[in-house]
Amino acid sequence: MKRNVRLYNILFPMWMFWLWPTPVWLIILPANFVIDSLVLLAAMKWKRIADWKNAWRKSIVKVWLLGFLSD
């Protein structure tokens, strides 16, 4: 039996930005950045990337922004 697993935005759905005022954004955006960083670092460790610091610096902003665009 094959399971379908779907992962959505763990922290905050994008459509909620329209319902809540701006101060909530100041909490949610950095928290989402931290979660994306942890996932990216775990993937780099799993793939055994030697220069992970440089690779993280080059890709985290793209990953973070594309995460919001995909939501």
N, C-alpha and C positions, 0 to 999 in steps of 0.2 A: 504494500500500500504506500503510495507516494504522497507525501505531505506538501502542500503549497504553503510556503512561508513568505510572508510579506512584512517588510520592515518599513514603517513610516517614520516621520519625524518624531523622534522620541520625546523631545522636550516640549515642542510647541508647534501646533499647526499654523501655517502661514496665514490662513484666513482669519485667525484670531487677532492679527495686527489691526484689522479694521474695527474691531469691537472694543479694544482696550486702549487707554491713552499711552502717550509716548514714554512715560517713565518705566513701563513694563518692558519696553524694547531694550532699555539700557541694562536690564537684567538678563533678558533672554538671549540677546546677541552674543555677549561674551560667554555665556554658559554653553551655547551651541558651538562656539569656537573651541572651547575646551573639550567637548565631546568629540568633535571632528578631529582634533589633535590627537586624542587618545586612540581613536580608531586608526588614524593614519600611522601613528607610531607602532601600534600593534601589528599592522600589516607590514611595515618595514622590518620589524623584528622577525616576523614569520617568514618573510622573503630573504632574510639575512643580508640586508643592505648595509654595507660597511660604513659609508659616509652618510649616516642617517640624519645628522644635524643639518648638513647642507641640503640634502634632499627635502627635508621637512620645511626649511626656510623657503625653498623655491616653490613648493607646491601647496602649502597650507591655505594661502589666501584663495587660490583657484578652487581648491576643494570646498572651502567654506562658502564661497559665492555660488559655485555650481550647485551646492546642496540646497541653497535657498531658491535658486532658479528652478531646480527640478521639483521642488515642493509646489 
